[in-house]
């Protein structure tokens, strides 16, 4: 198609934009985009960062926008979140800069989900799993961490879970 029949964001195209009967554009049908715009991966549509500011990242290797992983609200790579998708049940780990987001459906070993703070927090060190933070007198463990080293003992160092949630 001539460039005059291309969508206004295209710098080149093979076909005119595809539209619904009411004029709403389904596909811009661009091959390349005008300056400051880039194709969205696996589409023929052009966007810039002000339009695609959540759920997408720009990948310089192919100069296209790609979708973030489901766990990310915003990201710098598919699975490298800058903000977790809390609405979909993914939460960051408290005080960790790893940019990982974990689902509320998973039990992250050594952590518990603090739903009020919208983040995963560390269990007491002797706990493998827990539902809240603990200390040496009230550990709040659901299961014990048997990968601990304690002085001269070598893992596996087996701890027993007491009825009140302590590992001894």
Secondary structure, DSSP 4 states (H G I P E B T S, - for coil): --GGGS-TTEEEESSPPEE-TTS-EEE--EEEE-TT-EEETTSS-EE-TTTS-SSEEEETTTTEEEEPPTTEEEEEETTEEEEE-GGGTEEEETT--S--EEETTS--TTEEEETTTTEEEEPPTTEEEESS---SS---EEEE-TT--BTTB-S-----B-TTS-B-
